[in-house]
Amino acid sequence: MRARARLFPLKPILVSALGALAMLALPLAHAADRAVGSLRLIGEQRIPSGEMFRDTAVGGLSGLDYDAASDTWYLLSDDRSEKAPARFYTARLDLDAEAFRGITLTGVSVFTQQDGKPYPSRLRQVLARGEIADFESIRIDPTDRSLWYTSEGDCLTTFRDPSITHGSATGAFIARIEPPPMLRLCHPIGSGSRFNATFEGLTFSADGRTLWVSMEGPTHEDGPLPTPEQGAFGRVTEFARDGAVLRQVAYPIDAVVPVPAKGKHGENGVSDMLAVDENRFLMIERGAAQDENGRWSNDIRIYEMNIRDATDVREVPALREGTFKPATKRLVLNLKALALQRLDNIEGIAWGPKLPNGHDTIVLVSDDNFHPPQITQLLAFEVLPPVN
């Protein structure tokens, strides 16, 4: 199965071509020295609920990435242009091995559609056409510092399947990668991807040449969503920059934890991913459940997925029926073990700056859904090497 990016005007093509040339200069293993044994919490910072920055409501932060060249963080809001046009923020994080002292927002940029206009709200889309934004994860291209971001899609008004968008450093549309047929959302009811369980996680491969995307949950054909009694399989797909599907593996998602109260709702799914080396990726599994009063609590686990011996399942139409070897995983950290005052809806993960001792850092961000009493929290960790 192959999915190709659509053809666009000459300027975007030239931009992509230049990026491809720059990619040739990338070292084959620029991140091969990374290894994750465990994570040590450095500290936590929060952005206050209702915080305003340059006339925009800061919230819904579902993805982040770090540009080491400029010491700048990029924070993606999943606002569907309801509070303000779909956008991302830039920021500086004050952290080192001793403490995570603060976060300072430095800018905000609006994503634009192929026609150069901002993405409309759902109401404005009905009145004036245009796409609905539902961006979930963001990555900085190592070749030219342009941006790639996932969208979960919308079939109610725009019939837009989940996708990966390539944009400029300021969020201007360049090109789009469409999903292979089995991952499309706008299928007949009961087939393909499930609404709100599609392209949630995104990472460049460790060598920076390809893109990996994780589904939040299984497709209809791959089986039911996770329950307290059993987990599920989600597909993780490798794309070339031109949209070709290169590989796909099955990732085993845990059963729902914590267990919801009787008659209440619970869920678990993959909210983001991050490449460690050629075969290993950090995966965030975000569990949530309601108690008897309807209050939600979260159980966030970070696993290391290993795809080295996993079957390529591109040709397996239904994971609940096929014979295949899934990726393996190792628990790196259950965030409940940190005894934080509050653990919220963690949706983003990114490598941060190196520490003086040579260790990597990792930062997580939560999505408050613009819904108090949820919070926007950022958690910084030192990456400790494996113990031999």
Stockholm file with secondary structure:
# STOCKHOLM 1.0

chainA/1-388         MRARARLFPLKPILVSALGALAMLALPLAHAADRAVGSLRLIGEQRIPSGEMFRDTAVGGLSGLDYDAASDTWYLLSDDRSEKAPARFYTARLDLDAEAFRGITLTGVSVFTQQDGKPYPSRLRQVLARGEIADFESIRIDPTDRSLWYTSEGDCLTTFRDPSITHGSATGAFIARIEPPPMLRLCHPIGSGSRFNATFEGLTFSADGRTLWVSMEGPTHEDGPLPTPEQGAFGRVTEFARDGAVLRQVAYPIDAVVPVPAKGKHGENGVSDMLAVDENRFLMIERGAAQDENGRWSNDIRIYEMNIRDATDVREVPALREGTFKPATKRLVLNLKALALQRLDNIEGIAWGPKLPNGHDTIVLVSDDNFHPPQITQLLAFEVLPPVN
#=GR chainA/1-388 SS CCCCCCCCCHHHHHHHHHHHHHHHTSCTTTTTTCCCSEEEEEEEEEECTTCEETTEECCCEEEEEEETTTTEEEEEECCCSSSSSSEEEEEEEEECSSCEEEEEEEEEEECBCTTSCBCCCHHHHHHHCCCCCCEEEEEECTTTCCEEEEECCBCSSSCBCCEEEEECTTCCEEEEECCCGGGCSSSSTTSSSCTTSSEEEEEECTTSSSEEEEESSCCTTTCCCCCSSCCEEEEEEEECTTSCEEEEEEEEECCCSSCCCTTCCEEEEEEEEEECSSSEEEEEEEEEEECTTSCEEEEEEEEEEECTTCCCCTTCSCTTTSCCCCCEEEEEEEGGGGCCSCCCCEEEEEECCCCTTSCCEEEEEECCTTCTTCCEEEEEEEEECCCC
#=GC SS_cons         CCCCCCCCCHHHHHHHHHHHHHHHTSCTTTTTTCCCSEEEEEEEEEECTTCEETTEECCCEEEEEEETTTTEEEEEECCCSSSSSSEEEEEEEEECSSCEEEEEEEEEEECBCTTSCBCCCHHHHHHHCCCCCCEEEEEECTTTCCEEEEECCBCSSSCBCCEEEEECTTCCEEEEECCCGGGCSSSSTTSSSCTTSSEEEEEECTTSSSEEEEESSCCTTTCCCCCSSCCEEEEEEEECTTSCEEEEEEEEECCCSSCCCTTCCEEEEEEEEEECSSSEEEEEEEEEEECTTSCEEEEEEEEEEECTTCCCCTTCSCTTTSCCCCCEEEEEEEGGGGCCSCCCCEEEEEECCCCTTSCCEEEEEECCTTCTTCCEEEEEEEEECCCC
//
